[in-house]
Amino acid sequence: MLLQPKILEPSDWLDALVSRRYNFRFTAFGHTKDGEQLNIGPRSIPDHHFTYYSLGETRSIINKQTIILKHPEIMWIQPGILHHFSPLPNSKHTMFWLRFFLGEDEIPFALSFPFMHTNKLNGIPGMINDILPIVGIEESSSIFRARCLLANMLGYVLSETAESNNDIPGLTERQKRHSLEFITKNIRRRPTTAEIANAIGLSADYFSRMFTRTFNMPVQTFLKRERIKFACQILLESDRSVSSTAEILGFPDIYYFSHQFKEITGLSPRSWRESKRIPRR
């Protein structure tokens, strides 16, 4: 008996996808041969069904709604949704598919929409090619890597097909916390966007967009502000020179440091320090 799926917000669902706390397994994966015809369903399953159509046309009936899928296009069906795929007459197709379960015990986690299909495929075929070779490996590290790759891909799909910025609020609380922890730990150098994204298991492109949506500024602008904030702390709490402070933060020279410092604070490092000193009585 199929248990009623638990509906999550997109950010919480993506968070669960890369969390070892919840049950996850690939239940089917593969691709049709060139021009092979495939008839699926009708069925209702506890798994997510993700399909990429690279050739031909297919008729799908989902929740009694008929949709003609044309290449190149993807379809993502949520758990518990009745669906049926059948090839159109004289139209052979090629498709790649993934089925996976995500949930707690045997209760699947789902999103609020019954299905999603789109032809916004920038980067999706390459992501699928990265995932397919490792989905059948049962080693825990490979499974976790596949989960992270899957989260990157589906997070990208969600962000590309959202009707407005409010559909996906940004980074989850866990992702935001881990991002800030990584930035703080590496504040003495300037980590790249890709390094921060990799540290929390997201692609650089998706992380960059979600970070900007969360903090209302690009990643590197935020980093610049945090590094100058740290420089202010050093100048205020120690007797280190401006050049020594620049060196601690890995700036190539004092002039570049002073330029960025003034860009953020409105003052040169020396003037800022003087303005913060308590006058003697």
ChimeraX attribute file (.defattr): number of C-alpha atoms within 10 A of each C-alpha:
attribute: neighborCount
match mode: 1-to-1
recipient: residues
	/A:1	5
	/A:2	12
	/A:3	12
	/A:4	14
	/A:5	20
	/A:6	14
	/A:7	14
	/A:8	14
	/A:9	15
	/A:10	21
	/A:11	19
	/A:12	16
	/A:13	20
	/A:14	21
	/A:15	18
	/A:16	21
	/A:17	22
	/A:18	22
	/A:19	14
	/A:20	10
	/A:21	10
	/A:22	14
	/A:23	17
	/A:24	21
	/A:25	16
	/A:26	18
	/A:27	14
	/A:28	14
	/A:29	16
	/A:30	14
	/A:31	15
	/A:32	14
	/A:33	12
	/A:34	13
	/A:35	13
	/A:36	14
	/A:37	19
	/A:38	15
	/A:39	12
	/A:40	11
	/A:41	12
	/A:42	13
	/A:43	12
	/A:44	15
	/A:45	19
	/A:46	24
	/A:47	25
	/A:48	24
	/A:49	22
	/A:50	20
	/A:51	21
	/A:52	25
	/A:53	23
	/A:54	17
	/A:55	17
	/A:56	21
	/A:57	23
	/A:58	24
	/A:59	17
	/A:60	23
	/A:61	16
	/A:62	19
	/A:63	12
	/A:64	10
	/A:65	8
	/A:66	13
	/A:67	13
	/A:68	13
	/A:69	22
	/A:70	17
	/A:71	16
	/A:72	17
	/A:73	19
	/A:74	24
	/A:75	17
	/A:76	21
	/A:77	23
	/A:78	24
	/A:79	28
	/A:80	19
	/A:81	20
	/A:82	17
	/A:83	22
	/A:84	18
	/A:85	20
	/A:86	17
	/A:87	20
	/A:88	16
	/A:89	10
	/A:90	9
	/A:91	13
	/A:92	16
	/A:93	22
	/A:94	20
	/A:95	25
	/A:96	19
	/A:97	19
	/A:98	22
	/A:99	20
	/A:100	18
	/A:101	23
	/A:102	22
	/A:103	21
	/A:104	15
	/A:105	9
	/A:106	14
	/A:107	17
	/A:108	25
	/A:109	26
	/A:110	25
	/A:111	18
	/A:112	11
	/A:113	11
	/A:114	15
	/A:115	18
	/A:116	14
	/A:117	17
	/A:118	16
	/A:119	15
	/A:120	14
	/A:121	15
	/A:122	11
	/A:123	11
	/A:124	18
	/A:125	16
	/A:126	11
	/A:127	15
	/A:128	18
	/A:129	11
	/A:130	14
	/A:131	18
	/A:132	17
	/A:133	11
	/A:134	14
	/A:135	24
	/A:136	16
	/A:137	12
	/A:138	12
	/A:139	10
	/A:140	9
	/A:141	10
	/A:142	14
	/A:143	18
	/A:144	19
	/A:145	16
	/A:146	22
	/A:147	25
	/A:148	23
	/A:149	20
	/A:150	22
	/A:151	21
	/A:152	22
	/A:153	21
	/A:154	18
	/A:155	21
	/A:156	23
	/A:157	22
	/A:158	16
	/A:159	19
	/A:160	15
	/A:161	14
	/A:162	12
	/A:163	10
	/A:164	10
	/A:165	11
	/A:166	9
	/A:167	14
	/A:168	18
	/A:169	15
	/A:170	22
	/A:171	24
	/A:172	19
	/A:173	12
	/A:174	11
	/A:175	21
	/A:176	17
	/A:177	13
	/A:178	16
	/A:179	20
	/A:180	14
	/A:181	13
	/A:182	17
	/A:183	21
	/A:184	14
	/A:185	10
	/A:186	14
	/A:187	20
	/A:188	17
	/A:189	14
	/A:190	16
	/A:191	14
	/A:192	14
	/A:193	18
	/A:194	14
	/A:195	16
	/A:196	23
	/A:197	21
	/A:198	15
	/A:199	13
	/A:200	18
	/A:201	20
	/A:202	24
	/A:203	22
	/A:204	17
	/A:205	14
	/A:206	19
	/A:207	26
	/A:208	21
	/A:209	18
	/A:210	24
	/A:211	23
	/A:212	17
	/A:213	17
	/A:214	15
	/A:215	13
	/A:216	11
	/A:217	14
	/A:218	16
	/A:219	18
	/A:220	15
	/A:221	12
	/A:222	15
	/A:223	21
	/A:224	17
	/A:225	16
	/A:226	17
	/A:227	22
	/A:228	23
	/A:229	15
	/A:230	17
	/A:231	22
	/A:232	18
	/A:233	13
	/A:234	18
	/A:235	21
	/A:236	15
	/A:237	9
	/A:238	9
	/A:239	10
	/A:240	12
	/A:241	13
	/A:242	19
	/A:243	15
	/A:244	14
	/A:245	22
	/A:246	23
	/A:247	15
	/A:248	14
	/A:249	18
	/A:250	14
	/A:251	18
	/A:252	10
	/A:253	11
	/A:254	16
	/A:255	12
	/A:256	11
	/A:257	23
	/A:258	19
	/A:259	14
	/A:260	20
	/A:261	23
	/A:262	15
	/A:263	14
	/A:264	15
	/A:265	14
	/A:266	12
	/A:267	16
	/A:268	18
	/A:269	26
	/A:270	12
	/A:271	11
	/A:272	17
	/A:273	16
	/A:274	13
	/A:275	11
	/A:276	11
	/A:277	9
	/A:278	7
	/A:279	7
	/A:280	4
	/A:281	3
